[in-house]
Amino acid sequence: MSKILLKGGRVVDPSQTLDGVRDVRLVDGIVAEVGADLDGSDDTRTVDCSGLVVTPGLIDVHVHLREPGEEHKETIESGARSAAAGGFTAVCAMPNTNPPIDDPAAVGYVAAQGRRAGAARVYPVGCISVGRAGERLALVGEMVEAGAVAITDDGNPVMDSGLMKLALQYAQTFGIPVADHPEDITLSARGHMNAGLMSTRLGLSGKPNASEDIHIVRDLLLAELTGGHIHLQHVSTRFGVESIRQAKARGVHVTAEASPHHLILTEEAVEGYRTDAKMNPPLRSPEDRAAVREGVADGTLDTIATDHAPHHYDEKEAAFADAPFGIVGLETALGLVLTHVVGEGVIDLPTMVERMSCHPARTFRLPGGSLASESAADVTVFDPIATWTVDPSAFVSKSRNTPFGGWKLKGRVRYTIVNGQVVFEQ
């Protein structure tokens, strides 16, 4: 049996309303006990966590691992190791691969590759539609049986409202969320950044807020109609946040996520045609950023997810209009949120843990998200005051596309523990 005793750390576990100096004992893949002055036996690895924070393992419900089909950008193994280096004990892998993850065999492949990596847990997410074409519902039941924890056509918004209604109805049979990338592509398909004065000045076509807002309202109405669970991905607009807030007040079964880059950056980051700041949805106005921050603070946006989207150097070195959307995020998320969200008083540390661990586990019905007795021994241990400089060349990920290179951050992962095993140690 593996035994680890984490001694004297600040244990923050919102699932138990726990925040104080405690010891955590992990035995054979589960949390055995949390208490004061626990003793370790000779066969126990004791880790001094004085001055460190101990939390349920961080969970990222929105990552792109690129395998199969684009292994030059990322593989399931490199992505799982990158996640562990960032303090994440579990990730949900999006299905927009080549070929897409739209059948049980593909789901089984992702799950098996994730287990083989031996790092963060990898949970497959299946497609809503066959081939992500938005025309026919994929084999949802068979994919869930093979290990899918949700369905989405992420990257391809489901434009057919009838198909989205069917997906929301069908997914209820299996108790899984339907995640959607909210974007009306008839309004934004040719856009490369946020539509506004900045895009006009740079001579770039823009994606208006309305393209996201219309889709969010559509999804909320369908969730209300069907009773299904809609999970709205990477929300970035003021109107979108307020629409979700009102829908939650009406009792609509909706969860929603914000990405660290939308909490921290604005469209100003695109100045100089910086392709590493090109993402979808785009970085928006300061007013939108403020609304996203408020949404995370009050729980309207109940999950923080990275939307980790690796791309090869050559692809991002193209002209802005030709470069792909997306940035890597697994290894910078904790430091960015601690420094620029917690550190700026938007939320406190327990709320950060709720948004990055406890609530993601509940939303996608995953093991973890708690240090309660008998819970999975998935734990993140970090130094809340250690400072470091983001160096993309040092990433464990195969890709380096980040606008945060050179940023000085506070808060660094020391240990990532999955199933009672240390998978990353700083």
Summary of the structure (lengths in Angstrom):
residues: 426
radius of gyration: 20.4
end to end distance: 23.8
largest distance: 67.0
contacts: 1644
relative contact order: 0.16
helix: 35%
strand: 24%
